[in-house]
Amino acid sequence: MSHYDNILEKLSRQPIWTANNEQAILEPFKYITSNPGKEIRGKLIEAFNIWLNVPTDKLQVIAKVVNMLHAASLMVDDIEDDSQLRRGQPVTHKIYGIPQTINTANYVYFLAYQELFALRDIEQSGSPRLALDALVTEELLSLHRGQGLEILWRDSLQCPSEEEYITMVNNKTGGLLRIGIKLMMACSTTNCHVDYVPLVNLIGVYFQIRDDLMNLQSTEYTANKGFAEDLSEGKFSFPVVHGIHANRSNRQILNVLQKRPTTPTLKIHTINYLKNETKSFEYTLSVLANLEKQTRAEIARLGGNRGLEAIMDMLHVEDRQVS
């Protein structure tokens, strides 16, 4: 009982937090970041820095913040989608459990904000720029709005229009991409008054539509995430949205999505329907070609950027990849 003598004094001190405790609750975060993907966000930061010339110390902080927010969002996203694989490995919550994974993801969000303190009070031409925490908060709200709509459509079996889908993607996928580039724009030493956000938005929409197509077609995606996982999730991906609207009198796709199939039979049937009946893969390829053309034109208009051009080369999808 002596432990409780003068406990008011003990509780008035800063709570004890050990390095071992920190390591333990961050283990799910360490797990998901130990197996990186294509690192598109990191490559985008490097490429945009050709234009923006952010000081190295600040660029490192920005890259760290983006990585933390991205990893945290993936941990939550995999729970919301009941995913099994991420980059060819079991998803975080299948190893650490849903409660621990949610807590770690939330913790990492706040650690990312703590990292932002190193970038405070940045000024340009004597006038303060947009508060960085407000900037990040705005885009995290966009991300959750987009993710929330996607979940709502899925769980209510409500197919969006293509326009609604694009708006959702610009919130969800674009939000995280814009965080990195907006922070760089706030810390830049060159091209300070150029607005690169429209280009980032275009890249984000292109990236997500490409991801949707590859999820249903790519053997690499099958190895990393499972065969046509978006159909198991019941997701209204871009080819699926087109396929449903292409023939509203046929409810095959909606019924398959409602079943959330986990075995190949219904997935193969749906993929063949999208490919052969509604020509949704062909349509998606044409949309991607259009977006890629506009993206490359915007890169050229802004002065050219070998890093961004290399990213677009890497993401380019040819007809033979969708067979």
N, C-alpha and C positions, 0 to 999 in steps of 0.2 A: 504493500500500500504506500510505501514511502515514495514510490515513483510518482504518485499524484500530489505529493506535497509541493506547494508553490507551483502548481501546474499553470496558473495564469501567467507567470513570468516566462515559463517555457513556451507557451503558446503565443507569446508576444513576439517571439523571434521569428526570423524567416524559416519557413518549413524546410526540413532536411530533405534533400533530394540527391541521391548518390549517382555516380557514374554507372553503376551496375543497374540501377533502376531505369536510367535513361536508355541504356543499351537494350534492356529487356522489352520496354514498350515500343522501341523503334525497330525491333527485329522484323516485323512484317514489312516495314518500309525498306529496310536493308535487303530483304528477300526480293521484293519486286524490282528494285533498282539494280540488283546484282545480275540481271539478265536483260540488258538493254535491247531495244528494237532497232529500227532503222535510224533512230536519232534525228528525225526530220526537223524537230524543233531546234535542236542544237545546230544543225546545218543552216537553218534559216537565220538564226542569230549571227552565225559567222558570215553568212552572205550579206545580210543587211548592214553588217558593220563595215563592209567595203564602202558603203555610202556614208555611214553615220560616224565612224571613227570614235566610238565610245572608249574612254580610258580603260585600260586593262583591268584595274581593280574593280571598277564599277561593272564592267562587262561580266566578270566572274560572278559577282553577286546576282546580276540579272539572270544569268544562265542557271545558277543554283536555285533561285526562286522559281523559275519556270519548271525546272526538273522536279522540285518538291511538289508544286501544285499539280503537275501532270501525273506524277505517281500517286498522289493522294486521290485524285479524281478517278484514276483507273481502279484503285482498290474498291471504291464505292460503286463505280460503274459495273464491275464484275459481280458484285453482290446484287445490284438491281436487275442485272440481266441473267442471274443464275448461271454464269459462265463456268466452264470446266477448265479451260486452258487459256493461258496468256503467254504468248511467245514460246509455245511448245512445252510449257511447264504448268503444273497445277496452279490454279489461281490462288491468290493469297489467302482468302477466307476458307478455302478447303483445307489448308494446313493449320492456320491459326484461329479459325473460328470467326463467325460473323461479329460478335461483340468486340473482340480484341482488334479486328481489322477496322471496324468503324471508328473505334476510339483512336487508333493510331493514325488513320487518315485525317480525322479532325485535328489531332495534335499537330500533324505536319502542316496543315493549313496555317495554324497559328505560329508555328516555327518559321514559316515562310514570311509572315508579316514581320516577325522579329528581324529577319534578315533585311527587310526593306529599310529599317532604321539607318542602315549604313549609307543609304542613298538620299537621305532627307536634306532639305534646305538647299537644293540645287537651284541655281539661278542662271538666267541667260539675259544679257543686255540689260541688266539691272532690274528685271521684272521676274517674280517667281513663276515657275511653271506649275502646271496642275499638280496638286498634292498626290504623291505617289500611292499612298494607301487608298485614296479615293479612286484613283485610276484602276487599281487592282480590284477593289471592291465592285466597281461598276462592271468589270468584265466577268468576275465570278458570279455576279447576279445574272448576267447574260448566259453564262454557261449553264447555270442551274435552271433558268427558264427554258432553254432549249432542251435540256435533258428531261425536264419535267413534262414538256409537251410530248416528247417522243414516248415516254412511259405511258402518259395518258392515252395517246392514240393506240398504243399496243394493247393496254389492258382493257380498253373499251371497244376494241376491234373497229376503230374509226380511221378509215384511210384518208390521209391528208391529200390535198391537191399538190401538184409539183411546186407551185409557188409557195404554199405553206411549208413544204419540205425544205425548200431553199432558205426560207426565213429561219426555220428551226436550226438548220445546219450552221447558218451564219452566226447564230447565238451560241450553239453548243461547241462546235469545232472551232469557229472563228474566235470565240471568247478567249480561249487559252493561247491561241496564236497571237492575238492582239496584245495580250499582256506583255509578252516579251518585246515586241516591236515598239509598243507605246512607251515602255520603260526606256528602251534604247533611244527613242526620239527625245525623251525628256533629259537624257544624259549625253546627247550627241555633241560633238565638237565641229561637225561639218553638216551641211544640208539641213540645218536646224529648222527651217521653215517649210520644208517639203513634207507633204502629207502622204505617208506610205500606207495608210490604213486601207484604202480601197484595194490596193494590190494584195495586201495580206488577206482581205476578205475573199478575193477571187481565188487565191491559192487554197484557202480553207475549204471553199465549196468544191473546188476541183478535187482536192485530196479526199474528201468524204465520199463523193460520188464514186471516185476510183476505188476506194476502200469497199464500198457496198458491192461493186461489180466483182472485185477480186474475191470477196467473201464467198460468192456463189460459184466462182470459176477457177480460182487459183489453187494449184496443188500445194504451193508454199503456205497459203492461208489455211488449208486443210491440216497441214502438219503443225502449224502454230496455234490454231484456234479450234480445230475440229471441222468436219465436213459441213459446209453451208450452215454454220452456227446461227446466222441471222434468222434462218427459218425456224430453228429450235427455240429461239428467243421470241418469235412472233413479231419480229421487227418489220416496220414499214420502210424498208430500204428503197433506194431510188429505182432500181429495176422492178421491184415489187409494186411500187406506187404506179409506175407506168403500166405494168401488166394488168393491174386491177382496173384502171381507168380506160385502158384500150378496149376492154369488153365488159361493160358494167352488167351485162345480162348473165355473165358466167361467174359464179361465186367459188370456183375451185380454190383459187389462191386464198381467199378469206377463210374458207373452211380449213385449209391446211394450216394457216397461221394460228387459227383457234386451237388446233390440236397440239401445237408446239412439238412437232415430231422430233424424235431423237434417233430414229433408225433411218437408213438410207432410202427406203422405198418411196415414201411420200416426198422426200426432198428431191430425189432424182426426177420424179414425175413433175414436180413444180418447176424445176430448172428446165426440163425439156419443153414444158408449156411456155415458159417465159422466152425461151430461145426460138422455138419453132412456130408457136401460135400467135403470140403478141409481138414478136420481134423486139422484145424489150432490151436484150443485150445489144442488138444492133443499134437501137435508138440511144442507149446509154453511151455507146462508143461515139456516136455522132455528137452528143452533147459534150462529152469529154474533149473531143477534137476542137469543138467550138470554143470551149473554155480555155483550152491550152493555147489556141491561137491568140485569144484576147490577152491572156497572161503574158505571153512572150512579147506581144506588141506593147503592153504597158511597161514591161521591164526595159524594152528598147527606148520608149518615150522618156523614161526616167533617167536615161543615160547609159543603159546597159549594165549588166552585172553578171560576171562569169560564174559566181557562186550560185545565183538563182537559176541561171541557164542550166547549170549542171544538175540541180535538183529537178528541174522540169524534164531534163533528159532521162534521169533515173526513174521518174514517175510516169513517163510516156507509156501509153498502152497501145499496142498494135492489134490489128484484127486477128492475127494468128494466135494471140494469147487468149482469145475468147473463142474457143472452138467447140 
